Amino acid sequence: MTSVKVVAVDDDPDVLKTIKTVLEPLGCEVMVFEDAASAAASLRIQKVDGIFVDAQMPGTNGYDLTRTVRESGPNSRAPIVLLSDADNAAAMRHGFHAGATFFLGKPLTRERIYHLFNATRGAMIVEQRRHRRFPFCAAVKCEYSGRQMTLQSINLSESGMLLDSSGGMDLGQEIDIEFFVPPRSKPILVHARTIRQEPPNHLAIEFVTLRPEDREILQHHLGGDADDWKSKAAKEGSGLSSLSPSGAPA
């Protein structure tokens, strides 16, 4: 079973305790915050696989936190479960408009949290797999602003890779790259963007445009068990009237 990293945000310590009690035995690492501001500071710098957030909190509320997460940072596509005392259509629309992926009405019970997690775990693993990096050493042809060079990769994920050198590229530079994933004989072609420098002179890039067939090759190469969980979630989540998927990207 693949472990996932989850953040829970609620001003009620008993709710946080209940979420931890249910999720930790399922192999989750659960970080808890009693206010949205502290959670937002952590989520700006730390990647997680899923977020549980209370809609109504003093100061910055859960709707505002959801918007903040969606608009910037490494968790802009992470599944967000919005928890609310107002278990009605208007509250759901408000949450989904803010960017929530799922909605769960209060009061929470261990059973409802358990079934909610089973229904969302597939989406969380998909998000985890997008960012999970595996060692990957290959020649990467780079082209930008009329220049061409070949660099070496250090690791690879579905969403990007780490190169052994910046090659003189600035952050935010858009580049076209080409590399091979064995045993495939045709190259993977990607339009990418430089996003981060890592010591001593490594360069992280994110994939901006990736052909569907190339994405399938990467998914097969990197592996994962999200499909099994998505199938299980469809069965276990079908009876949850308080759980509603949104159109937000996963």
PASEBA-1860 file (N, C-alpha, C; in nm, 3 decimals):
! residues 250
1> MTSVKVVA> 0.084/-0.119/0.000/0.000/0.000/0.000/0.088/0.124/0.000 ~ 0.061/0.215/-0.091/0.141/0.336/-0.101/0.102/0.436/0.006 ~ 0.201/0.487/0.080/0.175/0.586/0.184/0.157/0.723/0.120 ~ 0.068/0.804/0.180/0.046/0.939/0.129/0.064/1.038/0.243 ~ 0.099/1.160/0.206/0.119/1.269/0.303/-0.003/1.361/0.297 ~ -0.066/1.381/0.412/-0.191/1.456/0.420/-0.178/1.570/0.519 ~ -0.238/1.684/0.487/-0.248/1.797/0.579/-0.395/1.811/0.621 ~ -0.418/1.828/0.752/-0.553/1.852/0.803/-0.553/1.986/0.874
9> VDDDPDVL> -0.652/2.070/0.841/-0.660/2.205/0.897/-0.799/2.225/0.957 ~ -0.804/2.249/1.089/-0.932/2.272/1.156/-0.904/2.338/1.290 ~ -0.987/2.434/1.329/-0.966/2.501/1.458/-1.017/2.418/1.575 ~ -1.076/2.303/1.548/-1.124/2.212/1.652/-1.022/2.098/1.669 ~ -0.948/2.094/1.781/-0.848/1.989/1.803/-0.908/1.849/1.800 ~ -1.035/1.834/1.842/-1.097/1.702/1.841/-1.116/1.650/1.699 ~ -1.147/1.739/1.606/-1.161/1.698/1.465/-1.026/1.652/1.411 ~ -0.921/1.727/1.442/-0.787/1.690/1.396/-0.745/1.555/1.455
17> KTIKTVLE> -0.776/1.534/1.581/-0.742/1.408/1.647/-0.815/1.291/1.580 ~ -0.942/1.313/1.545/-1.019/1.207/1.481/-0.962/1.173/1.343 ~ -0.926/1.275/1.267/-0.868/1.252/1.134/-0.737/1.175/1.145 ~ -0.651/1.214/1.238/-0.524/1.142/1.258/-0.550/0.998/1.302 ~ -0.646/0.979/1.391/-0.675/0.845/1.443/-0.719/0.751/1.332 ~ -0.793/0.804/1.236/-0.842/0.721/1.125/-0.734/0.699/1.019 ~ -0.662/0.804/0.982/-0.573/0.797/0.866/-0.437/0.736/0.896 ~ -0.383/0.759/1.014/-0.248/0.708/1.042/-0.239/0.555/1.037
25> PLGCEVMV> -0.337/0.481/1.089/-0.330/0.335/1.075/-0.339/0.287/0.931 ~ -0.387/0.375/0.841/-0.395/0.339/0.700/-0.264/0.370/0.627 ~ -0.162/0.412/0.703/-0.031/0.437/0.644/-0.007/0.580/0.602 ~ -0.091/0.672/0.649/-0.076/0.812/0.612/0.015/0.886/0.710 ~ 0.088/0.980/0.658/0.158/1.078/0.742/0.068/1.200/0.748 ~ 0.019/1.234/0.867/-0.079/1.341/0.882/-0.018/1.458/0.958 ~ -0.014/1.575/0.895/0.031/1.698/0.959/-0.093/1.782/0.990 ~ -0.104/1.834/1.112/-0.224/1.906/1.152/-0.191/2.052/1.183
33> FEDAASAA> -0.289/2.139/1.152/-0.278/2.282/1.180/-0.413/2.330/1.232 ~ -0.409/2.418/1.333/-0.532/2.471/1.391/-0.572/2.605/1.332 ~ -0.492/2.658/1.238/-0.531/2.782/1.171/-0.481/2.779/1.027 ~ -0.552/2.850/0.941/-0.524/2.847/0.798/-0.393/2.916/0.763 ~ -0.356/3.020/0.838/-0.233/3.094/0.807/-0.111/3.005/0.821 ~ -0.104/2.928/0.930/0.009/2.837/0.950/0.012/2.729/0.843 ~ -0.106/2.678/0.809/-0.113/2.576/0.704/-0.066/2.631/0.571 ~ -0.109/2.754/0.538/-0.070/2.815/0.411/0.080/2.832/0.402
41> ASLRIQKV> 0.144/2.872/0.513/0.290/2.890/0.513/0.360/2.758/0.485 ~ 0.311/2.649/0.543/0.370/2.519/0.520/0.346/2.470/0.378 ~ 0.225/2.491/0.327/0.189/2.441/0.194/0.259/2.517/0.082 ~ 0.311/2.635/0.112/0.386/2.709/0.011/0.521/2.645/-0.018 ~ 0.574/2.569/0.078/0.710/2.515/0.062/0.716/2.363/0.068 ~ 0.609/2.298/0.107/0.611/2.154/0.125/0.504/2.087/0.040 ~ 0.545/1.986/-0.037/0.451/1.913/-0.122/0.377/1.807/-0.042 ~ 0.246/1.803/-0.056/0.165/1.699/0.006/0.077/1.635/-0.100
49> DGIFVDAQ> 0.011/1.524/-0.061/-0.070/1.450/-0.157/-0.219/1.479/-0.145 ~ -0.261/1.532/-0.030/-0.402/1.564/-0.010/-0.419/1.659/0.108 ~ -0.530/1.734/0.107/-0.554/1.836/0.210/-0.698/1.826/0.258 ~ -0.716/1.820/0.389/-0.848/1.829/0.453/-0.856/1.965/0.521 ~ -0.955/2.045/0.490/-0.960/2.180/0.547/-1.103/2.217/0.588 ~ -1.115/2.272/0.709/-1.244/2.319/0.759/-1.283/2.447/0.686 ~ -1.409/2.455/0.645/-1.454/2.572/0.569/-1.459/2.697/0.656 ~ -1.507/2.684/0.780/-1.527/2.800/0.866/-1.427/2.798/0.981
57> MPGTNGYD> -1.332/2.892/0.978/-1.233/2.907/1.084/-1.212/3.055/1.112 ~ -1.171/3.091/1.234/-1.142/3.232/1.263/-1.029/3.284/1.173 ~ -1.035/3.410/1.138/-0.932/3.466/1.050/-0.950/3.416/0.908 ~ -0.845/3.366/0.849/-0.851/3.309/0.715/-0.933/3.180/0.718 ~ -1.040/3.174/0.641/-1.123/3.054/0.644/-1.078/2.952/0.540 ~ -1.146/2.838/0.539/-1.106/2.730/0.450/-1.125/2.761/0.303 ~ -1.224/2.841/0.270/-1.244/2.880/0.130/-1.125/2.963/0.082 ~ -1.081/3.057/0.165/-0.967/3.141/0.127/-0.839/3.058/0.117
65> LTRTVRES> -0.821/2.964/0.210/-0.703/2.878/0.204/-0.704/2.794/0.077 ~ -0.821/2.743/0.042/-0.832/2.663/-0.080/-0.794/2.746/-0.202 ~ -0.841/2.869/-0.209/-0.806/2.956/-0.322/-0.655/2.982/-0.326 ~ -0.596/3.006/-0.209/-0.453/3.032/-0.202/-0.373/2.913/-0.252 ~ -0.412/2.794/-0.211/-0.341/2.673/-0.255/-0.356/2.654/-0.405 ~ -0.475/2.680/-0.458/-0.498/2.659/-0.601/-0.423/2.761/-0.688 ~ -0.402/2.880/-0.637/-0.344/2.988/-0.718/-0.193/2.984/-0.725 ~ -0.128/2.918/-0.632/0.019/2.919/-0.633/0.073/2.803/-0.551
73> GPNSRAPI> 0.205/2.781/-0.566/0.272/2.683/-0.483/0.272/2.543/-0.539 ~ 0.340/2.453/-0.471/0.358/2.316/-0.520/0.234/2.228/-0.509 ~ 0.129/2.276/-0.440/0.011/2.193/-0.418/-0.111/2.241/-0.495 ~ -0.089/2.313/-0.603/-0.200/2.371/-0.678/-0.294/2.266/-0.737 ~ -0.245/2.143/-0.754/-0.329/2.038/-0.812/-0.361/1.927/-0.713 ~ -0.322/1.945/-0.587/-0.349/1.842/-0.487/-0.499/1.834/-0.457 ~ -0.553/1.714/-0.435/-0.694/1.702/-0.397/-0.721/1.773/-0.264 ~ -0.828/1.852/-0.258/-0.865/1.924/-0.136/-1.005/1.880/-0.094
81> VLLSDADN> -1.016/1.832/0.031/-1.144/1.793/0.088/-1.190/1.905/0.180 ~ -1.304/1.965/0.150/-1.357/2.076/0.230/-1.457/2.021/0.331 ~ -1.435/2.052/0.459/-1.520/2.007/0.568/-1.611/2.122/0.610 ~ -1.741/2.097/0.622/-1.831/2.207/0.652/-1.951/2.161/0.733 ~ -1.995/2.249/0.828/-2.118/2.224/0.904/-2.241/2.241/0.814 ~ -2.226/2.323/0.711/-2.339/2.350/0.619/-2.337/2.247/0.508 ~ -2.404/2.135/0.531/-2.406/2.024/0.435/-2.523/2.045/0.338 ~ -2.506/2.143/0.246/-2.613/2.173/0.151/-2.554/2.213/0.017
89> AAAMRHGF> -2.639/2.227/-0.084/-2.593/2.253/-0.220/-2.520/2.387/-0.231 ~ -2.569/2.489/-0.159/-2.505/2.621/-0.167/-2.363/2.617/-0.113 ~ -2.344/2.546/-0.001/-2.209/2.534/0.057/-2.117/2.457/-0.037 ~ -2.170/2.352/-0.100/-2.089/2.274/-0.194/-2.046/2.360/-0.312 ~ -2.140/2.438/-0.368/-2.106/2.523/-0.482/-1.998/2.624/-0.443 ~ -2.011/2.681/-0.323/-1.912/2.777/-0.276/-1.775/2.711/-0.265 ~ -1.771/2.590/-0.210/-1.645/2.518/-0.196/-1.583/2.480/-0.329 ~ -1.665/2.429/-0.420/-1.612/2.389/-0.550/-1.566/2.509/-0.630
97> HAGATFFL> -1.635/2.622/-0.615/-1.593/2.744/-0.683/-1.457/2.791/-0.630 ~ -1.431/2.768/-0.502/-1.302/2.806/-0.444/-1.190/2.713/-0.490 ~ -1.226/2.593/-0.537/-1.125/2.500/-0.586/-1.121/2.367/-0.514 ~ -1.218/2.340/-0.426/-1.220/2.213/-0.356/-1.246/2.098/-0.454 ~ -1.191/1.982/-0.423/-1.210/1.864/-0.507/-1.324/1.778/-0.455 ~ -1.336/1.771/-0.321/-1.442/1.693/-0.258/-1.501/1.774/-0.142 ~ -1.621/1.736/-0.101/-1.689/1.804/0.007/-1.740/1.699/0.106 ~ -1.720/1.723/0.236/-1.770/1.632/0.339/-1.835/1.713/0.450
105> GKPLTRER> -1.964/1.687/0.473/-2.036/1.760/0.576/-2.006/1.711/0.716 ~ -2.011/1.801/0.812/-1.997/1.767/0.952/-2.135/1.737/1.011 ~ -2.141/1.668/1.126/-2.029/1.621/1.209/-1.958/1.502/1.145 ~ -1.828/1.495/1.168/-1.748/1.387/1.113/-1.754/1.266/1.206 ~ -1.752/1.150/1.144/-1.739/1.024/1.219/-1.622/0.948/1.159 ~ -1.571/0.853/1.234/-1.458/0.773/1.183/-1.497/0.699/1.057 ~ -1.620/0.649/1.054/-1.665/0.574/0.937/-1.669/0.664/0.813 ~ -1.722/0.785/0.827/-1.732/0.876/0.713/-1.594/0.917/0.665
113> IYHLFNAT> -1.502/0.942/0.758/-1.365/0.978/0.718/-1.299/0.861/0.646 ~ -1.321/0.741/0.697/-1.262/0.622/0.635/-1.311/0.604/0.491 ~ -1.441/0.614/0.472/-1.496/0.598/0.337/-1.454/0.714/0.246 ~ -1.446/0.834/0.302/-1.399/0.949/0.225/-1.256/0.926/0.178 ~ -1.173/0.877/0.266/-1.033/0.854/0.229/-1.022/0.747/0.121 ~ -1.100/0.640/0.133/-1.097/0.538/0.028/-1.140/0.595/-0.106 ~ -1.235/0.689/-0.103/-1.284/0.748/-0.227/-1.186/0.848/-0.287 ~ -1.097/0.903/-0.205/-1.004/1.004/-0.255/-0.861/0.954/-0.270
121> RGAMIVEQ> -0.831/0.838/-0.217/-0.693/0.791/-0.217/-0.636/0.779/-0.357 ~ -0.718/0.733/-0.452/-0.670/0.722/-0.590/-0.620/0.855/-0.643 ~ -0.699/0.962/-0.619/-0.660/1.096/-0.665/-0.533/1.142/-0.595 ~ -0.519/1.107/-0.466/-0.399/1.146/-0.392/-0.276/1.075/-0.446 ~ -0.290/0.947/-0.480/-0.176/0.873/-0.532/-0.138/0.922/-0.671 ~ -0.239/0.959/-0.751/-0.209/1.018/-0.881/-0.125/1.144/-0.863 ~ -0.164/1.230/-0.768/-0.088/1.352/-0.740/0.051/1.319/-0.689 ~ 0.060/1.219/-0.601/0.190/1.178/-0.548/0.281/1.127/-0.660
129> RRHRRFPF> 0.222/1.047/-0.748/0.301/0.987/-0.855/0.352/1.092/-0.954 ~ 0.274/1.200/-0.972/0.317/1.306/-1.061/0.448/1.369/-1.014 ~ 0.467/1.374/-0.881/0.582/1.445/-0.827/0.690/1.352/-0.771 ~ 0.660/1.223/-0.756/0.759/1.131/-0.702/0.874/1.115/-0.801 ~ 0.996/1.141/-0.755/1.111/1.138/-0.845/1.194/1.011/-0.825 ~ 1.232/0.951/-0.937/1.312/0.830/-0.936/1.447/0.859/-1.002 ~ 1.554/0.794/-0.955/1.684/0.812/-1.021/1.672/0.780/-1.170 ~ 1.726/0.867/-1.252/1.715/0.849/-1.396/1.831/0.923/-1.462
137> CAAVKCEY> 1.924/0.848/-1.518/2.041/0.908/-1.582/2.031/0.889/-1.733 ~ 2.018/1.000/-1.804/2.005/0.995/-1.950/2.051/1.127/-2.010 ~ 2.092/1.121/-2.135/2.128/1.243/-2.207/1.999/1.317/-2.244 ~ 1.996/1.447/-2.216/1.877/1.528/-2.244/1.917/1.641/-2.337 ~ 1.864/1.637/-2.459/1.891/1.744/-2.554/1.800/1.862/-2.524 ~ 1.859/1.980/-2.509/1.784/2.100/-2.474/1.800/2.205/-2.584 ~ 1.690/2.272/-2.616/1.694/2.379/-2.716/1.613/2.497/-2.665 ~ 1.675/2.615/-2.665/1.605/2.736/-2.622/1.674/2.857/-2.683
145> SGRQMTLQ> 1.596/2.954/-2.723/1.646/3.081/-2.777/1.753/3.060/-2.884 ~ 1.732/2.960/-2.970/1.827/2.934/-3.078/1.952/2.859/-3.034 ~ 1.962/2.824/-2.908/2.078/2.750/-2.857/2.042/2.603/-2.837 ~ 2.142/2.518/-2.851/2.125/2.375/-2.828/2.237/2.325/-2.739 ~ 2.203/2.232/-2.651/2.303/2.171/-2.564/2.250/2.037/-2.517 ~ 2.338/1.952/-2.468/2.300/1.823/-2.412/2.345/1.817/-2.267 ~ 2.249/1.796/-2.177/2.276/1.785/-2.035/2.241/1.644/-1.988 ~ 2.276/1.612/-1.863/2.244/1.482/-1.806/2.134/1.496/-1.701
153> SINLSESG> 2.041/1.401/-1.703/1.936/1.402/-1.602/1.985/1.329/-1.477 ~ 1.927/1.367/-1.362/1.958/1.303/-1.235/1.839/1.221/-1.186 ~ 1.719/1.278/-1.197/1.600/1.203/-1.161/1.485/1.246/-1.250 ~ 1.373/1.172/-1.238/1.260/1.191/-1.329/1.128/1.164/-1.255 ~ 1.025/1.242/-1.288/0.890/1.216/-1.241/0.796/1.238/-1.358 ~ 0.665/1.218/-1.336/0.569/1.244/-1.442/0.558/1.393/-1.474 ~ 0.598/1.478/-1.379/0.579/1.622/-1.398/0.707/1.698/-1.427 ~ 0.823/1.632/-1.422/0.946/1.705/-1.449/1.070/1.621/-1.424
161> MLLDSSGG> 1.185/1.684/-1.426/1.311/1.616/-1.400/1.413/1.712/-1.343 ~ 1.521/1.656/-1.290/1.632/1.734/-1.239/1.752/1.711/-1.329 ~ 1.813/1.821/-1.376/1.930/1.815/-1.463/2.056/1.842/-1.382 ~ 2.169/1.789/-1.430/2.294/1.801/-1.354/2.357/1.938/-1.364 ~ 2.307/2.022/-1.454/2.364/2.154/-1.474/2.258/2.249/-1.526 ~ 2.273/2.376/-1.496/2.178/2.476/-1.547/2.205/2.508/-1.693 ~ 2.327/2.480/-1.739/2.360/2.509/-1.877/2.350/2.657/-1.912 ~ 2.355/2.743/-1.811/2.345/2.886/-1.835/2.202/2.936/-1.848
169> MDLGQEID> 2.103/2.849/-1.826/1.963/2.890/-1.840/1.914/2.961/-1.714 ~ 1.832/3.062/-1.733/1.772/3.134/-1.622/1.644/3.065/-1.576 ~ 1.601/3.094/-1.454/1.474/3.042/-1.406/1.360/3.104/-1.485 ~ 1.260/3.021/-1.516/1.148/3.067/-1.597/1.171/3.050/-1.746 ~ 1.289/3.001/-1.784/1.320/2.982/-1.925/1.239/2.865/-1.982 ~ 1.172/2.885/-2.093/1.100/2.777/-2.159/1.192/2.709/-2.259 ~ 1.192/2.575/-2.256/1.284/2.498/-2.339/1.211/2.379/-2.400 ~ 1.266/2.330/-2.510/1.220/2.204/-2.570/1.326/2.100/-2.541
177> IEFFVPPR> 1.285/1.985/-2.486/1.382/1.881/-2.452/1.345/1.750/-2.521 ~ 1.445/1.665/-2.532/1.429/1.535/-2.596/1.515/1.435/-2.521 ~ 1.457/1.321/-2.484/1.533/1.216/-2.416/1.466/1.082/-2.442 ~ 1.538/0.975/-2.412/1.489/0.840/-2.436/1.463/0.769/-2.304 ~ 1.351/0.694/-2.300/1.320/0.608/-2.186/1.327/0.464/-2.236 ~ 1.424/0.386/-2.188/1.438/0.249/-2.236/1.316/0.165/-2.197 ~ 1.278/0.068/-2.282/1.345/0.025/-2.405/1.291/0.095/-2.529 ~ 1.218/0.206/-2.511/1.155/0.274/-2.625/1.262/0.329/-2.719
185> SKPILVHA> 1.239/0.311/-2.850/1.336/0.356/-2.949/1.310/0.497/-2.999 ~ 1.189/0.551/-2.968/1.156/0.686/-3.009/1.173/0.781/-2.890 ~ 1.216/0.904/-2.914/1.241/0.997/-2.803/1.112/1.052/-2.743 ~ 1.120/1.087/-2.615/1.016/1.163/-2.548/1.040/1.310/-2.581 ~ 0.937/1.378/-2.632/0.949/1.519/-2.669/0.863/1.602/-2.574 ~ 0.926/1.702/-2.510/0.857/1.779/-2.407/0.888/1.927/-2.422 ~ 0.785/2.010/-2.406/0.806/2.153/-2.388/0.805/2.177/-2.237 ~ 0.912/2.237/-2.183/0.931/2.246/-2.039/0.968/2.387/-1.997
193> RTIRQEPP> 0.978/2.404/-1.863/1.015/2.534/-1.806/1.107/2.512/-1.687 ~ 1.211/2.593/-1.676/1.300/2.584/-1.561/1.231/2.649/-1.441 ~ 1.235/2.581/-1.324/1.159/2.632/-1.209/1.241/2.648/-1.082 ~ 1.355/2.578/-1.070/1.425/2.581/-0.942/1.569/2.537/-0.959 ~ 1.660/2.601/-0.887/1.799/2.559/-0.881/1.826/2.487/-0.751 ~ 1.902/2.378/-0.758/1.939/2.302/-0.640/2.091/2.288/-0.635 ~ 2.150/2.293/-0.514/2.296/2.283/-0.502/2.346/2.151/-0.558 ~ 2.467/2.146/-0.616/2.554/2.264/-0.633/2.519/2.349/-0.755
201> NHLAIEFV> 2.477/2.283/-0.865/2.441/2.360/-0.984/2.333/2.287/-1.063 ~ 2.247/2.214/-0.990/2.142/2.137/-1.056/2.024/2.227/-1.091 ~ 1.947/2.184/-1.191/1.835/2.263/-1.238/1.711/2.175/-1.248 ~ 1.603/2.216/-1.178/1.476/2.144/-1.186/1.391/2.206/-1.295 ~ 1.329/2.120/-1.375/1.239/2.167/-1.480/1.105/2.097/-1.466 ~ 0.997/2.168/-1.503/0.865/2.107/-1.503/0.818/2.091/-1.647 ~ 0.744/1.983/-1.671/0.692/1.958/-1.804/0.567/2.042/-1.825 ~ 0.567/2.124/-1.929/0.453/2.209/-1.960/0.360/2.141/-2.060
209> TLRPEDRE> 0.416/2.087/-2.165/0.338/2.018/-2.268/0.400/1.881/-2.293 ~ 0.319/1.778/-2.272/0.365/1.640/-2.289/0.260/1.564/-2.368 ~ 0.303/1.502/-2.479/0.207/1.429/-2.562/0.147/1.312/-2.483 ~ 0.019/1.281/-2.505/-0.046/1.171/-2.431/0.031/1.040/-2.440 ~ 0.082/1.007/-2.557/0.154/0.881/-2.571/0.284/0.881/-2.491 ~ 0.348/1.000/-2.482/0.471/1.010/-2.402/0.439/1.003/-2.253 ~ 0.326/1.062/-2.211/0.287/1.053/-2.071/0.261/0.908/-2.030 ~ 0.199/0.831/-2.119/0.174/0.690/-2.090/0.305/0.614/-2.074
217> ILQHHLGG> 0.405/0.647/-2.156/0.535/0.582/-2.146/0.598/0.612/-2.010 ~ 0.591/0.739/-1.967/0.648/0.776/-1.838/0.574/0.706/-1.724 ~ 0.441/0.701/-1.731/0.364/0.636/-1.625/0.399/0.488/-1.616 ~ 0.415/0.425/-1.730/0.451/0.283/-1.731/0.591/0.264/-1.675 ~ 0.682/0.352/-1.710/0.822/0.341/-1.665/0.832/0.364/-1.515 ~ 0.759/0.462/-1.463/0.770/0.496/-1.322/0.683/0.407/-1.234 ~ 0.576/0.348/-1.290/0.491/0.259/-1.214/0.397/0.334/-1.123 ~ 0.315/0.259/-1.046/0.220/0.319/-0.952/0.100/0.230/-0.935
225> DADDWKSK> 0.022/0.254/-0.829/-0.094/0.172/-0.800/-0.222/0.254/-0.790 ~ -0.223/0.373/-0.849/-0.341/0.458/-0.837/-0.464/0.397/-0.905 ~ -0.444/0.329/-1.017/-0.559/0.276/-1.089/-0.638/0.178/-1.004 ~ -0.566/0.093/-0.925/-0.635/-0.002/-0.839/-0.719/0.071/-0.735 ~ -0.661/0.178/-0.677/-0.733/0.252/-0.575/-0.849/0.330/-0.633 ~ -0.832/0.383/-0.756/-0.942/0.455/-0.820/-1.060/0.361/-0.844 ~ -1.031/0.236/-0.882/-1.137/0.139/-0.904/-1.208/0.107/-0.773 ~ -1.128/0.088/-0.667/-1.186/0.058/-0.537/-1.266/0.178/-0.485
233> AAKEGSGL> -1.216/0.298/-0.509/-1.283/0.418/-0.460/-1.419/0.435/-0.525 ~ -1.430/0.400/-0.653/-1.557/0.415/-0.723/-1.665/0.329/-0.660 ~ -1.622/0.211/-0.607/-1.719/0.122/-0.545/-1.754/0.169/-0.404 ~ -1.652/0.206/-0.324/-1.676/0.240/-0.185/-1.734/0.378/-0.169 ~ -1.708/0.468/-0.264/-1.757/0.604/-0.249/-1.893/0.627/-0.311 ~ -1.947/0.526/-0.377/-2.071/0.548/-0.452/-2.190/0.578/-0.362 ~ -2.184/0.536/-0.234/-2.298/0.557/-0.147/-2.287/0.676/-0.055 ~ -2.187/0.760/-0.072/-2.168/0.873/0.018/-2.240/0.996/-0.034
241> SSLSPSGA> -2.356/1.028/0.024/-2.433/1.142/-0.026/-2.367/1.274/0.005 ~ -2.281/1.279/0.109/-2.217/1.405/0.146/-2.086/1.428/0.074 ~ -2.047/1.336/-0.012/-1.920/1.346/-0.083/-1.947/1.373/-0.229 ~ -1.892/1.485/-0.279/-1.920/1.522/-0.417/-1.792/1.564/-0.486 ~ -1.753/1.502/-0.600/-1.635/1.544/-0.673/-1.662/1.672/-0.747 ~ -1.560/1.755/-0.759/-1.575/1.879/-0.834/-1.508/1.867/-0.969 ~ -1.516/1.974/-1.047/-1.449/1.975/-1.176/-1.307/2.027/-1.165 ~ -1.255/2.047/-1.043/-1.120/2.098/-1.029/-1.021/1.995/-1.079
249> PA> -0.907/2.040/-1.136/-0.809/1.946/-1.188/-0.748/1.864/-1.077 ~ -0.726/1.737/-1.104/-0.662/1.649/-1.008/-0.521/1.624/-1.048
END
